[in-house]
Amino acid sequence: MTTEQAAVGITHQGCFFDQDKLMALHDSMLMIRRFEEKAGQLYGLRKIGGFCHLCNGQEAVCVGTDEAAQADDYFLTGYRDHGHVLARGGDPTAVMAELLGRSGGIVNGKGGSMHMFSRPHNFVGGNGIVGEQVPVGLGFGFASYYRNDGRVTFCFMGDGAVNQGAVYESFNMASLWKLPIVFVVENNQYAMGTALNRASAETHLYKRGISFKVPGMQVDGMDVLEVATKTAEARAHVASGEGPMILEMITYRYRGHSMSDPATYRSREEVDEWRAGRDPIARLQQQMIELGIVDALAFKEKDKAIKKEVNDIAKAAEAQAEPEAAEMWRHVYAQPIDGAYPYPGKVG
């Protein structure tokens, strides 16, 4: 990456990030990192049930793509979704409460880890089925095209999902109609426990749209400035009516595929190499220190403050009540005008 010193920030490939923006990007990534660590701790204490997929190491993808997006753009992800909804501005206490199955959760405690949703932030779903979000994202992109509303859909998927048939059907239709969709592939090297080169004949995933005339770019997904810059380019491309684009984010997850995965299929040396040499938070911190924007002590104090904030968030979320039994009937069907639900039944 080519960077040059500016008076109060960093210029990266023609895009300027002032010191306030750099600090905001840093703090957002650090909040996600500490949030995910706390979620892992609570899962270990059996306070979070079901599946739980953490994004430790992938924070630059979450934060950088949001930085380049507009507030009314749509975001859809797979089940590794906590970081994305937080980056979009979702309330951390509500996200933690959702993980804990509490009534104040971002979807009232009914979605859990894999099904975050925030309509005010246009985060329209974490999705539990591999690749499920891609044809759904196609629908959002078509709606924007049909309404000519200027919105762009960002549809995230993992390196394992790109081998699903519905993904290619979506690429084809999006290209035919020139829909405003950015398909973001979070290539963290492993689809569950299978290395990319063992499951994919073509490992350059940004090329997967060539046969459908969908252009692609490979991006250093461990560099938040690179992610923001390239995502902005992709957004401008699709918003101009040129059709969809694929961004392959080269990234890495430090934890297993889910909390139940011991990740024995990779070596400790490999994980340590990514952590030590490419960690997105440490990388940005070092750049800011070298530019004299802030010193190492200030980052330590910031980390201490965010850890306390996350601990307070967890306590507040855990103190909430579980949903009432009647909550299971809400949002199953559209509520009729008279306010009655189709099957009120007897619950509890």
Secondary structure, 3 states (H helix, E strand, C coil): CCEEECCCEEEECCEEEEHHHHHHHHHHHHHHHHHHHHHHHHHHCCCCCCCCCCCCCCHHHHHHHHHHCCCCCEEECCCCCHHHHHHCCCCHHHHHHHHCCCCCCCCCCCCCCCCCCEHHHCECCCCCCCCCHHHHHHHHHHHHHHHCCCCCEEEEEECCHHHCHHHHHHHHHHHHHCCCEEEEEEECCEECCEEHHHHCCCCCHHHCCHHHCCCEEEEECCCHHHHHHHHHHHHHHHHCCCCCEEEEEECCCCCCCCCCCCCCCCCHHHHHHHHHHHCHHHHHHHHHHHCCCCCHHHHHHHHHHHHHHHHHHHHHHHCCCCCCHHHHHCCCCCCCCCCCCCCCCCCC
